[in-house]
Structure formats: C-alpha cells, structure tokens
Amino acid sequence: MPNSLDVSHLTHRYPPRGREVPRDTLHDVSFRIDSGRVGCLLGPSGCGKTTLLRCVAGLETIGGGTLRIGERIVADGRTHVEPDARGVGVVFQDYALFPHLDVAGNVGFGLHRVGASERAARVRAALELVRLADAAHAYPHELSGGQQQRVALARALVLKPKLVLFDEPFSNLDIETRQRLSVEVRTLLAEVGATALLVTHDQHEAFALADEIGVLRDGHLEQWDTAYNLYHRPASRFIADFVGEGVFLPARVIDPTHLDSELGTLALSSPTSRSAGDEVELLLRPDDVIHDDASPTTAKVVARLFRGAQFLYTLELASGRQVLALVPSHHNHRIGEAIGVRVEPDHVVAF
C-alpha cells in the first residue's frame, strides 16, 4: 500500500545526561496502519506515545526495528530519513501557527518550493476542504480554537503528505468543540484518503477518530485492535481497567466455559485455562448490568450520574461490592432505593 505505516519491533532509548542511566522508552513495538486508515496511540501520560509519534515523524532516532511509510524504509539500524523528506504532515497540540502571518500565509508556509500560482491554488483548495475559505486573510488571534485547529490541519494537508500525524490535537479545546472537530477531521481525512496516526490520552477522541487503537503502557504496546475489541475483549487487566468504565467482581470457575458469581452463573466468551474452583475477577461494563424490576436480585442505588438519555448508576450488591449500570433516564431512582438487576453481558471476560 503506497501510504501505509508499518512499525516493526521498534525500540527507543534516551541517552544518559551526566550520570543518568539511559532510559528505555519504547520496547519492541509493532503495528500497521493500512493506506487510508486512521490509527491511534492511547495511553496515560509518560507511556511513550508522543515519543513514538516523534520517531515516526523523524524527530527522534530509533534504537532498533524498522519504520516504513508505504514501501520505503524511513528508519532502521542503518537509515534515518530526515523529517522533511518523509512525506509526513504534523498537526501539533498547540497548533504552532505564526501570529504575524494570516491564515493563507500559515497554510502555505511549507510550499516555498512551488510557484506562486500553484501555491495560491493549493492553499485555496486546502482552506475550502476545512471550510475556512472565507478566513484566508484573518490572523490566528481572530479565530476560535476550533478554527485554529482546522488551519493547522489545512497546513498539514496542503503538502499532500503520505501520512498525517496528530499530537493530542484537541486537548486545548472545550468538550463540545472537541467532539464536533473529531467528527469533522475524520470526515476530512476520508475525503482526501489520508493515512493518519493520532496520539491522545482521551478515549472519546480515539473512539471517534480511529479505525484501530493501540494501548501503550510503559513503552510496551499491550494491544492493537478495534475500539470494540479493546472495550469488550481486552487483552490484559490494565486495558480492561483503562479503557471504558467497569468494575471487577470476584467469581469462581465452574468449568472452562462457566463462572459462578454473586450475580449468577455466566458463560465465558472464550475458555479459561483455570481449574474448577479457582478464584478469578470478572469484568462487568455498565451496559452488562440490566435494570429489571422482575429480577429476584436487587441492588441499592448509592450514586447516580445524569447523562441526558441515561443515568449511570453505582449500585451496591448484598455483599457490599459495587457495580455500574446504564439505565434509561425515565427510570429516575433515588439514592438508597433498591432496584432489581440482572447480568446480560455480550462478552464475559475474566482475569
């Protein structure tokens, strides 16, 4: 694929400063983004996701492994292609717009090697793409945060890059603008057929933008998968805890495909290697716990969070353990009230 990104067994180490010990930041990371797809690196602060993005951009030298953009090796043990020769566009967290240049000047800044007429045409096309054609002569301080972000995207796309990199692109925006821009950017990338890699700590951004998501922890890639599989089929307890909302409930293995829990007997999504009688922890998402007045099992409402169409209830079971449940908001239960519940998980995962 001409615009794919292939990261194979990538390692990175920051050299020591003075008496410092060298720090390994990335350990044997491998994943692939096919041409025209959007991938995301998700993880807590300090996990190595921005360092990995900088390695792809050419701003960091890798310690081992191979980076390919399309069919071209841009970094390995012998090769380091400079950033401006990789065919990569970068959209930074702080937009990095020049305050003394108008919008058109910012978008066309990297086109110094093309003629004036072609430059004007490409800038105009890029601004039309991000719906800012009327703002060509405005200055950055005259724009909203969302508009500045779209200018930064236009500046990346005007170079016709093989790959677009986003470094925490919406972290400086309010929630409403962030959600709207996530949808807009996904649509724009699809329109131009761009391949993209996004770095974020915000799961909602990752879910809104990415086709595949990689969860990083301490420089290790724990899982590269779809948002659905990360949520419902997490490969590790860390991912189960980090992605989405949920609780862990003690359970006991009955046989390789069944567990006994406080909420009844449940069938596992995939067989466990644990022996009958072993204790495990069962992952329950809020959408696994159903409000059912006819159920003999009850739980007490100890907290609730109104989300418009739904309440997120925190429910206390007879044992004192708590679970979460999403309930339609017309079921308006007060704190301390006991309600009937049953478990109906699509995917039962135990650790």
N, C-alpha and C positions, 0 to 999 in steps of 0.2 A: 504494500500500500504506500503511495507516494508521501502522504502526510502523517503516517503513523508515528507513535513514540514507543520505543522499545527500551526498557530499563532492565538490564540483566546483571544480577549479582553485584549490584552497586555498593561500594563502601566509601566512606569519607572519614577523614581524621583531621582535626585541627592541630597544627603543630604546636609544640610547647612554647610558652613565653617565659623566659628566665628559667626558674626552677620548676615550673609547672610540668605535670605529667601530661603527655599527649592525650587528647580527648577523642575517643571514637564516637561519632555522631550518627553514622548510618552503617548498618550491618547486613550485608548480603540481601539487598532489596531488589526484588524482581517484579515487574508488572508490564502490561502492554495496553496502549490505547490505540484502537484502530482508527483509520482515517475518517474524519467527520464525527468522531465521538468525543464526549466530554468526560474526563476522569477527574477525580478529586482525591486529595490527601487530607484526611481528617484526623485530628488528634489533639491532646492537651498541649498547653504551652511547653516548649522545651523538648518536644518529642522528635524533632528533626525534620519536620515537614517543610519549613522555609529553606533550610539548608539543602534539601533535596531539590526544591524548585530552583535554587541558585545554581546547583550542579547542572541541571537541565539547560538553564539559560547560558551557562558558560562562565558564570561569575565566581564559581568555585572549581578547583581542580579535584577530580575524584581520586580516591586512593586505590581503587580496583574495580573490576567489572567493565561493562560496556554500555554506552548510550548511543542509540540510533534514532535519527529523525528521518523517516522514510527509509530508504535503503542505505543512507550514508551514516557511517560511524563518525560521531562528533566528539567522542571522548572514550578513551580506553587507556591501557598502560603506556601506549606509545603516542597517542593522538590527543590533542586538545585544540579543537576549532574555536577561534575567538567568538565572543558573543555576537558581534555584528555580521558574522559570516554564517550563522546557524539558521537563518531564516525564521527567527523567533520574535514574536511581539510580546511585550510585557506590560501588564496593567498593574500599577503599584497601589499599595494600600492608601497612600496619601496623595494619589493622582499625579504628583510631580509635574504639575503644569507651570509654565513660565508666566509669572504675573504681568510682565511687560509686553507679552505677545497676546494678540486677540485669539479667538478660537481657531480661525483659519490658520494663523501662524503657528499655533501649537500643534495642530493636526498635521500640518505639512512640514514640521521641523526636520524630520528624518529623510525628506525627499530632496536633499541638496544635490543628488547626482542626476536628477531628471530635469528636463527642460521646463520653462515656466508654464507653458500651456498645458503640458501633461500634468504637472504638479497641481495646477488650479483645478483641472478636471477630476483628478483623483481625490483631492480634498473635498470638492463639492459632492462627489459620489459618496464618500465616507460619511459626511455630515448628513446627507439625505438618508443614508442607511440607519443612522442613530437618531433620526428625527430632530436634527438640530440645524437644518439648512438656514433657518431664519436668524440663527445666533452667530453666524460666521464672523461678524465684526464686533461681537461683545467680548469683554475681558473676563478672566476667570472669577474675579471678585463680584461680578454682576450676575453670576449664575448660582443656582442652588447646588447643594451637594450631589444630588442625583444627576443634574445636568453636567457637572464637572466630571463625574464618573463616566458618563457617556462620551464626553470629549476625550478622556483617556483611552476609552475603548476604540474610538474612531482613529486616534493617533496610532494605535497598535494595528488596526485592520488596514489602514491606508498603505502600509508596507507590503500588503499581500503575503503575510507570513505563512509558513507551513504549520506553525504551531503557535497558539496564543497561551500565555501563562498569566494567571491571576493570583496575586498575593494578597489574601484577606481583602478582597475588593470592596466589600460593603460594610466593613466594620465601623466606619465613621458616620454611617447613615442611621436615621431613625428606623424603627421596625417596619412601619408601613412602606417607606421608600425602599427599604432593603428587599421586602417581599415582592414589590412591583418590579424592581430592577432585575431581580433574579429571573423572573419570567421573561422580561424583555431581552435580557442578554442571551438566555437560552434560545429564544426565537431568532435573534440576530445571528448567532453562531450557526444555527441550522440553515439560515438563508444563504450564508456565504460558504457553507460546507467546511467550516474551520474545525480543526482538531484543537482541543483545549485541555489544559491541566490547571485545576483550581486548588489553592491551599486555603483551608479555613479551619476554625475550631467550632464553627456554627453548624450543627447538624441540619437545620432547616435549609440553609444555603446549599449544603451538599445534596440533600434530597431533591431540592428544586432544580438544580442545575445538572447534576452528574448522571451519566449512564452507569458508570462503575465508580466505586469508592474504595479507597484503601485506608485502613485504620492503622496509624503508626503509634508505637509505644516504645519509648527509649531507643529510638533508632531502628527498631525491628518492625517490619510490615506484618501485622498479625493476621490480616485478611484483606483480600482484594476481591470485591464482589458487588452485586447489586444492592441497592438500599433495602429492598425487600428481604434478601437473604441475610444481610447484616442484622436486621431487626428480628426476623423470625428464626434464622438458623445461624446464630453467632458461633464462631469457631472457638471462642475462649470466654472464660468468665469475665475478663476485662472488657471485651467487646459487648457482652450482654449487659454489663453494668454501665458502659459508657454511651452506648447508642440507645436512644429512646428512653422511655420510662418503664419501670418494672420493679418487682421485688423477688427475693429468693425465699422459697418456702421449703422447710425440711420435708423429705419424703423417704420412703423405703422401697427398695427394689423387690418386686414380687417375682418377676421373671425377666428375661432380656428385653421384653417389649412393654412391660406394665409397671407402674409405680403406685404405691399406696400413700395418700396424703390426707391431711386434715379435711380437704375438700373432696375426698373420694378417690376412686381408682381411675387412673389416667393411662392412656396408651401413648407410648413414646413415638416420636416421629421417625427415629432410627434406633436400632437395637443398642443397648448398653452392654459394655464388657464387664460391668459389675456383677457380683454374685447376688443371689437371692438373700435378702436380709440386710444388704449393705445400705448405709445411710447416704443420701445424696441431697443436693439442693435443686429445687425445681424453679425454673424461671417462669414467672407469670407477668404478662403485659396487662395494662389496663383494659384492653379490648378482649382479654381472655376471661375476665370476670363479668358475668352477666347478672343484671338485676332481675330477679324472678320472685314475685310475691308467692308463688306456689311452692317454692323450694323449702324443704324442711331445714336447710342450713341457713342460719341468719348471721349477720354481722352488724356491728354498731358503727354508725357514722361518727368519725372523730375529727374529720376535716373535710372541707369541700372547696373547690376552686371553680368559679363560674367561667365558662368558655363560650358563652353565647348559645350555640346549639346543644352544648353538652355541659354536664358537671363532671369534674374529675373528683371522685370521692375517695378519701382514705378510710378504709373500713377495718375495724378491729374484730378478729375472729375470737371464738370462745377461748382459745389458748392464750390470747393476748397479742398474738402476731398480727401484722397488718398487711393488707393487700390494697391495690388500687383498682378502681373500676370507672369506666366511662359510661355515663348514664344520660339519656336524653334529658334536656333541661326542663321539660314539663314534669319530670319526676323530681319535685323540689322537696327533698327530705331535710329535716332539721338536724343539727348536731345532737348526738345522743340517741337518735332514733335507730331502732333495729330494722333492717330490711332483709328480705330473702335474697340469697345469691346462689349461683351455680357456676361451675367452671366449664367453659366450652372453647378450649384452645385449638387453633388450627395446627399449631406446631408445638409439641411438648419437648422442651429441652432441659436436660438435667446436667449438673456439674458435680 
